Amino acid sequence: MSESVISVSELTRRFGAATALDSVSVSLPRLVGANGAGKTTLIRHVLGLLRAESGSVRVFGLDPVADPVAVLSRIGYLSEENDLPGWMRVDELMRYSRAFYPAWDDAYAEELRRTFALDRAATIKNLSKGQRARAGLLIALAYRPELLVLDEPSSGLDPIVRRDILGAVIRTIADEGRTVLFSSHLLNEVEEVADHVTMIDHGRVVLSAPLDAIKESHRSLNEAFIAHVGSAATPAAEA
């Protein structure tokens, strides 16, 4: 590709006296950092939910704040909060979401629903946290977005659900060649899906390199994280 899907240059963002992002420049990495490091703030700029105080953000070469429709129509998004309308049934959520995306693929959506073992008649508010995460991922994937943005998508979920999410991400990358921006503090997950890793600490990029290059100079991604951030990342909880 001649132009990066995401290009962030010298981006700074402050909330009062706190600096969330300090002259951050990145180009389509996977984001690694402890909670509070600035990963979500950066993603909110990518989605056009925050305006850059200085520097610039471009997605598909466009400003996501100035041209949100053109940008967001090409992005699938899943966050840790995964705020779905609780009163809807799964099938209603699928029909509702389909109306917003011309490229919605009914057959693929149904395939994902079956893969994730979601009951069409189940009400969202009655689903478990893991089932809601699967439903959110279904919606994010069903219109085959050019860019899939995942902000701590498996935080707090059990290993089986995390496996389903990672499996869907890997298939998206390998089978369809689509781009994924994956934010996580769970380094074992990052190693499974990433080809390029950027580490953020206190709003600053401390390392950005291909995963293979990082593993050549460090025994593991966790060792690299400790070397550049100064503390171990939070391990994934096991069942």
C-alpha positions in Angstrom: 0.0 0.0 0.0 1.3 3.5 -0.9 -0.3 5.1 2.1 -0.8 3.9 5.7 -4.4 3.1 6.7 -3.7 5.0 9.9 -1.2 7.8 10.2 -0.7 9.8 13.4 1.8 12.6 13.5 3.0 14.5 16.7 -0.4 14.0 18.3 -0.8 15.6 21.8 -3.8 15.5 24.0 -4.2 16.8 27.6 -7.1 16.5 30.0 -6.6 19.3 32.5 -3.1 18.9 34.0 -2.8 15.3 32.8 -1.1 14.6 29.5 -2.7 11.5 27.9 -0.7 11.7 24.6 2.6 13.4 24.3 3.7 14.0 20.6 2.7 10.5 19.5 3.6 9.5 16.0 2.5 6.0 14.8 1.6 4.3 11.6 -0.7 1.3 11.9 0.8 -0.7 14.8 -0.7 -3.0 17.4 -0.8 -1.0 20.6 0.6 -2.3 23.8 0.6 -0.6 27.2 -0.5 -0.8 30.7 -4.0 0.4 31.7 -4.0 4.2 31.6 -1.0 4.4 29.2 -2.9 6.3 26.5 -4.1 3.5 24.2 -7.8 4.3 24.3 -7.2 8.0 24.0 -5.3 7.3 20.8 -8.0 5.1 19.4 -10.6 7.7 20.2 -8.7 10.1 18.0 -8.5 7.5 15.2 -12.3 7.1 15.4 -12.8 10.9 15.3 -14.3 11.0 18.8 -11.6 13.5 19.9 -10.1 16.4 18.0 -6.3 16.7 17.9 -5.1 19.6 20.0 -1.8 19.5 18.0 -0.5 17.2 15.4 -2.6 15.3 12.9 -4.6 12.0 12.5 -5.4 10.5 9.1 -7.4 7.3 8.5 -7.5 6.2 4.8 -5.9 9.5 4.2 -8.9 11.4 5.6 -9.4 13.4 8.8 -11.8 11.3 10.9 -13.2 14.5 12.6 -13.8 16.4 9.4 -15.1 13.4 7.4 -16.6 11.0 10.0 -19.1 9.2 7.7 -16.4 8.4 5.1 -14.1 7.0 7.8 -16.4 5.3 10.1 -18.3 3.5 7.4 -15.1 1.6 6.7 -14.2 0.7 10.3 -15.4 -2.1 12.5 -15.0 -1.3 16.2 -15.2 -3.3 19.4 -14.2 -2.0 22.9 -14.0 -3.4 26.4 -17.3 -1.6 27.3 -19.2 -3.0 24.3 -22.2 -0.9 24.9 -25.0 -2.7 23.0 -28.8 -1.9 23.4 -29.9 -4.3 26.1 -33.5 -4.4 25.1 -32.9 -5.8 21.7 -32.8 -9.5 20.8 -29.8 -10.8 18.9 -31.7 -11.0 15.6 -33.1 -7.5 16.1 -29.5 -6.2 16.7 -28.4 -7.8 13.5 -31.3 -6.2 11.5 -30.8 -2.8 13.1 -27.0 -2.8 12.4 -27.5 -4.0 8.8 -29.4 -0.8 8.0 -26.3 1.3 8.6 -23.9 -0.6 6.4 -24.5 -1.1 2.7 -21.8 -3.7 2.6 -23.5 -5.8 5.4 -23.2 -9.5 4.5 -26.2 -11.4 5.8 -24.7 -14.9 5.1 -21.5 -14.0 6.9 -23.4 -12.5 9.9 -25.4 -15.7 10.2 -22.2 -17.7 10.0 -20.7 -15.7 12.8 -23.8 -16.0 14.9 -23.6 -19.8 14.6 -19.9 -19.9 15.2 -20.3 -17.8 18.4 -23.3 -19.9 19.5 -25.6 -16.9 19.9 -29.4 -17.6 20.1 -31.3 -15.3 17.7 -34.1 -14.9 20.2 -31.9 -14.1 23.2 -32.2 -10.6 24.6 -28.9 -8.7 24.8 -29.3 -7.7 28.5 -29.7 -11.4 29.4 -26.4 -12.5 27.7 -23.3 -13.1 29.7 -20.4 -10.8 29.3 -18.7 -13.2 27.0 -21.8 -13.6 24.9 -22.1 -9.8 24.6 -18.5 -9.6 23.5 -19.2 -12.2 20.8 -22.3 -10.2 19.7 -20.3 -7.0 19.5 -17.6 -8.7 17.4 -20.3 -10.1 15.1 -21.6 -6.6 14.4 -18.0 -5.3 13.9 -17.2 -8.0 11.4 -20.4 -8.6 9.5 -19.9 -5.8 7.0 -16.3 -6.8 6.3 -14.7 -3.5 7.3 -11.4 -2.4 5.8 -10.1 -1.6 9.2 -11.0 -3.5 12.4 -10.3 -1.5 15.6 -10.2 -3.6 18.9 -9.7 -1.7 22.1 -9.0 -4.2 24.9 -11.7 -6.4 23.5 -11.0 -9.5 25.7 -10.3 -7.7 29.0 -12.0 -9.5 31.8 -13.3 -12.4 29.7 -12.7 -16.1 30.3 -10.1 -17.9 28.1 -12.7 -19.6 25.9 -14.2 -16.2 24.8 -10.7 -14.7 24.4 -9.9 -17.7 22.1 -13.0 -17.0 20.0 -12.2 -13.3 19.6 -8.5 -14.0 18.7 -9.6 -16.7 16.3 -11.9 -14.3 14.5 -9.2 -11.7 14.4 -6.6 -14.1 13.0 -9.1 -15.3 10.3 -9.8 -11.7 9.4 -6.1 -11.0 8.9 -5.1 -14.3 7.2 -8.2 -15.1 5.1 -9.3 -11.7 4.0 -6.1 -9.6 4.3 -7.9 -6.9 6.3 -6.1 -4.5 8.6 -6.5 -4.8 12.4 -5.6 -2.3 15.1 -5.5 -4.3 18.3 -5.0 -2.6 21.7 -4.2 -4.7 24.7 -2.2 -5.1 27.9 -2.3 -8.9 27.5 1.0 -9.6 25.8 0.4 -13.2 25.0 -2.6 -12.2 23.0 -0.6 -9.5 21.1 2.0 -12.1 20.2 -0.7 -14.3 18.6 -2.0 -11.7 16.2 0.5 -8.9 15.8 3.1 -8.3 13.0 4.0 -4.8 14.3 3.9 -3.7 17.9 3.9 -0.2 19.4 4.4 0.2 23.2 2.9 3.3 24.9 3.8 4.4 28.4 2.4 7.6 30.0 1.2 8.9 26.7 4.6 8.4 24.9 5.6 5.8 22.3 8.6 4.0 23.9 9.0 1.3 21.2 7.6 0.7 17.7 8.9 -2.2 15.6 8.0 -5.4 13.8 7.2 -8.2 16.2 9.9 -10.4 14.7 12.5 -7.7 15.3 11.5 -7.3 18.9 11.7 -11.0 19.5 15.2 -11.1 17.9 16.5 -8.6 20.5 14.5 -9.8 23.5 13.6 -13.3 24.6 9.9 -12.4 24.7 7.5 -9.6 24.2 7.1 -9.4 28.0 10.9 -8.9 28.4 10.8 -6.1 25.9 7.9 -4.5 27.8 9.7 -4.6 31.0 12.9 -3.2 29.4 11.0 -0.2 27.9 8.2 0.4 30.3 9.9 -0.8 33.5 7.3 -3.2 34.8 5.7 -6.4 33.8 2.4 -6.3 31.9 -0.8 -7.7 33.5 -1.1 -11.4 32.7 -4.3 -12.8 31.4 -6.5 -14.5 34.0 -6.9 -18.2 33.5 -10.0 -20.2 34.3 
